[in-house]
Amino acid sequence: MTKKKHLYEVDLMRCFFMFGVVLNHVASTFAAALGNKATPAGRFLVSIHLILHFPRFGFMFITGLVLFLGYWGRPEKQNWPVF
């Protein structure tokens, strides 16, 4: 069996999603420290916090992609009930 090519795009997506997680935590920390969320700054931070929930879905996608690509073309390992 030949060795599979490394996908650098997946590494780039991982970095992108990790950066999104850090930004989400920063936004939620600032929103919690602000206290009053009825101000324009509070609404802005809450909306940024909601927008930055994309890494959660991205990590699920990357996990499925890596598992799929890891098992692709390996007939000796395609024991789906055991998987």
Sequence and secondary structure as in RCSB ss.txt:
>XXXX:A:sequence
MTKKKHLYEVDLMRCFFMFGVVLNHVASTFAAALGNKATPAGRFLVSIHLILHFPRFGFMFITGLVLFLGYWGRP
EKQNWPVF
>XXXX:A:secstr
       HHHHHHHHHHHHHHHHHHHHHHHHHHH  TTSHHHHHHHHHHHHTTHHHHHHHHHHHHHHHHHHTT G
GG  TTT 
